[in-house]
Amino acid sequence: MIIQLIRQQTQGKAVRGQIALPFDPNNPLVYPTLENADFLIAPGTYPLRLTWSPRFKKLTPEVCDVPDRAGLRFHLGTKPEHSQGCVLLQPEALENLDEELFIEITDGSTDA
C-alpha cells in the first residue's frame, strides 16, 4: 500500500502538508505534517518500515532507501526545529502507521 505525503505550504523553515492513509479507499485518514525546509527528503517513493529507534527507544516508522540519508523517521513534534529530515506527525497518525508501507512524497508547496 502507498501512502501519500503532499507538501502544501512553506513559511520560513516550516513546511506544512498532509499525509493520507488510504486504509479505507472510500474514507482515507488525513493528518497534518510538519517538516524542516532545511532538511527535506527529496520527492519520490520510499519504503516505510517499522524499525527500532535508538533515540526514541521504541519502534517508529523509518523512511528507508533515501539516497545519502539515514535515520529519517516519522515522530512527534510541533516545530520545524524538532526535525532534521524527519516528518513530524500527531500521535493519532503515528498510531495508524503500524505496518510496512511505501510513502510517496510530492512537493506541491507554495510560499506563504
N, C-alpha and C positions, 0 to 999 in steps of 0.2 A: 504494500500500500504506500502511496506517495502522499505526504502532507505538504502543504504549501506555506511558505513564509513570503509575504509580499510586503516589501518596504514601501511606505506611503509618504512619509514626510520627514525632512531633515530640518532641525532647528538647532544651530550651534553644533555641539557634539552629539545631540540626541537624535537617533534615527528611530522613528516610530513606525510600526507596521502592524500586521496581524498574521496569525497562524491559523490555518483552517485544518481541522482534524475530521476527515470525511468518513468516520466510522459508520455513520448512517448517511448514505448519499442524499437522502431527501431532507436531512436536517444536520448539516455539519456543525461541529462545535468550533466557534471562532473566539480567539483570545487575542488581546493586545500583546505586542512585543516591544522591546526596547533594546537598542544596540548602541555601541560607541562608534561614531563616524570615523575615528582614527584607526579602528581595528576591524573593519567589516570583513566578513567571509565573502569571497568572490561569488557572484551569482553562479548557479549550477545546481546539479542534483548529486546528493551525497548520501551514503548510508548513515543512518541514525541508530546507534546501538546503546543499550544499557550497559555501562561499564563502571568499575569501581573508581571513584574519585578520591585520590589521596587528600585533596584539600577539604572536601566536604565529608569524607569518611562514610560514604554511602554510595549506592548505585545511582547514577544520574545519566540522562541521555547525552551521548557524545556524538558530535558531528565528525565522521571519520573520512579519511582519504582526501582531505583538503590539501592541495599542493603547498609544500613548505610550511605547514601549520600542524600543530598537535594540541591535544587537550582542550579543544573547543567544545563547550558544553552548553546545555540548557540549564539554567539555575535561577533562583530567586534574585531579584534586585529591583531597585526603584530609581537609580540614577545611572547615566552613562558611565560614570566613573567606577561603577561596580563591575564593569566588563572590560576585558582586554581581548575581545574577539568572540566572547560567548554571547548567547542570545538570552536575554532576561525575560522571565515569564512570571505570571501569578501562580500561586500554589495550585489552584484548580487545574490549570493547564498541565502542570508537571504530573499531577496525579493521573492524567489521561495518557501520558506518554510511557506506557508500561510494556511495550513490545518493540521489537526491532522493525524499523520502518525505513523509508527513504524520505529525505526532505529536498524539496525543490525551492531554491531561493531565487526570487526575482526582484529586480531593482526598478520599481516604478515611482521612486520617491521624488518629491518636489521640495524645493527650499521654501521655508516659511519666513 
